């Protein structure tokens, strides 16, 4: 009998998705197509409003525009593949699976880094307002964004290369709606010890460090805000942080639930929880930042009013 010991023994994977029942596929297709369109339109409106309104040309909204752009890319790596699987065969090539996993982890960690940068921006604005302009100058903002977008790719590349060295020779059915690392490790018929060690060590550092930085920033912010004598001043300071805190809670809460646990305990509940940070977070971000932020709400209204008042092109005269 020929011994199979190469990763190429599996040329494709089957993504079971959220449901394997045929009657669920069309309703799920309509639901996630709607979610995808709302996500893209919502985040595009945020970007357009920020870049068209001079009052939103501040570091906080500069970072928010990149967060919205990242959310568009992040969602696009997941939902279009889901839509194809709902209406056709649920297969994805081996190379396609690793590519999807690479970009999902790179973009998810970019989101994480940008949330840290936004927390730092709020920390400087509230705790050191007199040096805010010099500390958060344009050059530093660009460097922070560049760092946030480049470092996650190294993390993603590490885990993708480690996964590529595993052997897949038995089942090729992934019990998930995208190529996630935990269900892929469960399919491997070779030792995943190194992969699991790296997830629990390097992976945990990459996940927990940004969260700790955000927590430290908000501890300092809360201490500073409590020292403000007026209630109106406290309310104004907290209002600038409310949207960001809501996004952080949704994003990190679901990630910690899914990934900071042993591989053996991975279940269907984790598949559903993954929807929170992969799909729900990107969908809700535009609503959270527009409904809980008066400046952003005004910027969107100006954008809509500008489009409505745009003059119609004059027809040619004969």
Protein Blocks (a to p, Z undefined) as FASTA:
>chain_A
ZZdfbfklpmbdcdebjbfcfklmmmmmmmmmmmmmmmmmmmmmmmmmmmmmmklmcfkl
mmmmmmmmmmmmmmmmmmmmmmmmmmmcfbdcfklmmmmmmmmmmmmmmmmmmmmmmmmm
mmmmmmmmmlmmmmmgmklmmmmmmmmmmmmmmmmmmmmmmmmmpccfbbfbdcbfbdcf
klmmmmpcbdfklmmmmmmmmmmmmmmmmmmmmmmmmmmmmmmmmmpmblklmmmmmmmm
mmmmmmmmmmmmmmmmmmmccfklpcfklmmmmmmmmmmmmmmmmmmmmmmpmklmmmmm
mmmmmmmmpccdddddZZ
